[in-house]
Amino acid sequence: MSGLEHPWEIEEAAFAGGAGSVCGVDEAGAGPLAGPVYAAAVILPRGLILPGLNDSKKLSPGQRERLFGLICDQAEAYSVARVEAEEIDRIDILNARMRAMQLAIDGLPRPPDLALIDGNRDHGTLCAVSTPHRLVVHGDGTSASIAAASILAKVSRDRFVVSELDARYPQYQFARHKGYGTALHYEMLDRYGPCPEHRKSFLKKWERGRA
């Protein structure tokens, strides 16, 4: 089973630079029209190899579920956090992503010396990652710790949307589209209008189309 090519290269560079503990951080659910944005922070045992570990977007749902269990069982520490749709509307999605990532780091039982953050953004206008950190572009496809965080964030969000949101608002068929802007989701919006879990700031174009 293929996975990351050099999963510990980035972490080992951090250790060589003096970091004693390193966590990977990633978020999931920035783009959907509904539901929270999730983030996870993971500290893996140094050098741990998890067969098939990769960017969550490159894995099937079954592979993600399998790795989710392995990560939770074998990680030294992990934390998952989320920012709700109402707050996303209030502070915007970039700030919400930064807030979710910092909340995930803060949820770890001990603060890491360094956080490896997926992507090229560490702050918005209101919220920022305050833990000492390094930005890693495409980190979910190159770093074991970030890949693990991407899986925990993605699976946690999908489970919430498929189970809780779908049960709470069955008319929208969240289990099928997971909140993303699919044709089916827009059809349900046209039929029923938005529910409290919809991000109103993401629906402006849809609202203009109905005017």
C-alpha positions in Angstrom: 0.0 0.0 0.0 1.5 3.3 -1.1 1.9 6.2 1.3 4.1 9.2 2.0 7.5 8.9 0.3 9.6 10.5 3.1 7.2 10.8 6.0 9.6 11.9 8.6 11.9 14.3 6.7 10.2 17.5 7.8 9.8 16.3 11.4 13.4 15.2 11.6 14.5 18.7 10.4 12.5 20.2 13.2 14.1 17.8 15.8 17.5 18.7 14.4 16.6 22.4 14.9 16.0 21.8 18.6 12.3 20.9 18.9 11.7 18.2 21.4 8.0 17.6 20.4 6.4 18.3 17.1 2.7 18.1 16.2 1.1 18.2 12.8 -2.0 20.3 12.2 -4.5 20.4 9.4 -8.1 21.3 8.9 -11.1 19.9 6.9 -14.3 21.4 5.7 -13.4 24.9 4.7 -15.3 24.7 1.4 -18.8 23.2 2.2 -21.9 25.2 2.4 -22.9 23.8 5.8 -21.6 22.5 9.1 -18.5 23.3 11.1 -14.9 23.5 10.0 -12.7 20.9 11.8 -9.0 20.8 12.7 -6.8 18.2 14.3 -3.4 18.3 15.9 -1.4 15.1 16.2 1.9 14.1 17.9 3.1 10.8 16.6 5.8 8.6 18.2 9.1 9.6 16.5 9.7 7.6 13.4 6.3 5.7 13.5 5.4 4.3 10.1 1.7 3.8 9.4 1.2 1.8 6.2 -0.7 3.8 3.6 -0.6 7.0 5.5 -1.2 9.9 3.1 -3.1 13.1 2.5 -6.7 12.3 3.4 -7.8 13.6 0.0 -5.8 10.8 -1.7 -7.4 8.1 0.4 -10.7 6.2 0.1 -13.3 6.5 2.9 -12.4 3.0 4.0 -8.7 3.8 4.1 -9.3 6.9 6.1 -11.4 5.0 8.6 -8.7 2.3 9.0 -6.0 4.9 9.5 -8.2 7.0 11.8 -8.2 4.0 14.3 -4.5 3.4 13.9 -3.7 7.0 14.5 -5.9 7.3 17.6 -4.4 4.1 19.0 -0.8 4.9 18.3 -0.4 8.6 18.6 1.3 10.1 21.6 -1.4 12.7 21.7 -4.1 14.1 19.5 -6.8 16.7 19.6 -9.8 17.5 17.3 -11.6 20.9 17.4 -14.2 22.6 15.4 -15.7 26.0 14.7 -19.4 26.2 14.1 -21.2 27.6 11.1 -22.6 30.6 13.0 -19.0 31.6 14.0 -17.8 31.0 10.5 -20.4 33.6 9.3 -19.4 36.0 12.0 -15.6 35.9 11.6 -15.2 34.5 8.1 -13.8 31.1 7.0 -10.1 32.1 7.1 -10.3 33.3 10.7 -12.4 30.2 11.5 -9.8 27.9 10.1 -7.0 29.6 12.1 -9.1 29.4 15.2 -9.9 25.8 14.7 -6.3 24.9 14.3 -5.2 26.8 17.4 -8.0 25.2 19.4 -6.8 21.8 18.3 -3.3 22.6 19.4 -4.6 23.9 22.7 -6.5 20.7 23.2 -3.3 18.6 23.3 -2.4 17.4 26.8 1.0 19.2 26.6 2.0 22.1 24.3 4.3 21.0 21.5 7.6 22.8 20.9 6.7 23.3 17.3 3.5 22.9 15.2 3.7 22.0 11.6 0.8 23.7 9.9 -0.5 22.6 6.5 -0.7 25.3 3.9 0.6 28.8 3.6 -1.6 30.8 6.0 -1.2 31.2 9.7 -3.4 34.1 10.4 -6.5 36.0 9.4 -7.7 39.5 10.4 -8.9 38.3 13.8 -7.4 34.8 14.6 -3.9 33.4 14.2 -1.9 30.3 15.1 0.0 31.5 18.2 2.0 28.4 19.0 5.5 28.3 17.6 5.0 26.9 14.1 6.2 26.3 10.6 4.0 26.5 7.5 4.4 23.5 5.2 2.8 23.8 1.8 1.3 20.5 0.7 2.3 19.2 4.1 -0.6 16.7 4.2 1.2 14.9 1.3 4.8 15.1 2.7 4.7 15.0 6.6 3.6 12.0 8.6 2.2 14.3 11.4 0.3 16.6 9.1 -1.1 13.7 7.1 -2.3 12.1 10.4 -4.0 15.4 11.4 -5.6 15.6 7.9 -7.2 12.2 8.4 -8.5 12.9 11.9 -10.0 16.2 10.9 -11.6 14.8 7.7 -13.0 11.7 9.3 -14.3 13.6 12.3 -16.1 16.1 10.2 -17.5 13.4 7.8 -18.8 11.4 10.8 -20.5 14.5 12.2 -22.2 15.5 9.0 -23.2 12.0 7.9 -24.6 11.0 11.3 -25.7 14.0 13.4 -26.5 16.6 10.7 -28.2 14.1 8.4 -30.3 12.8 11.4 -31.2 16.4 12.5 -32.0 17.7 9.0 -32.9 14.6 6.9 -34.5 16.7 4.1 -31.1 18.0 3.0 -29.6 14.5 2.5 -26.3 15.6 4.2 -25.1 11.9 4.2 -25.0 12.0 0.4 -23.2 15.4 -0.3 -21.6 16.0 3.1 -22.5 19.7 2.9 -20.6 20.5 -0.3 -22.1 22.5 -3.0 -23.4 19.7 -5.2 -26.3 19.9 -7.6 -28.3 17.8 -5.1 -27.5 20.1 -2.2 -28.5 23.2 -4.2 -31.7 21.4 -5.2 -32.5 20.8 -1.5 -31.7 24.4 -0.7 -34.1 25.5 -3.4 -36.8 23.3 -2.0 -36.4 23.9 1.7 -34.2 27.0 2.1 -31.2 27.1 4.5 -31.2 25.5 8.0 -29.3 26.7 11.1 -26.3 24.7 10.0 -25.9 26.4 6.7 -23.2 29.1 6.4 -25.1 32.1 5.3 -22.0 33.8 4.1 -21.5 31.0 1.6 -25.0 31.3 0.2 -24.9 34.8 -1.2 -24.6 33.8 -4.8 -27.4 31.3 -4.4 -29.6 33.9 -2.7 -28.9 36.4 -5.6 -29.9 33.7 -8.0 -33.3 33.4 -6.3 -34.0 37.1 -6.2 
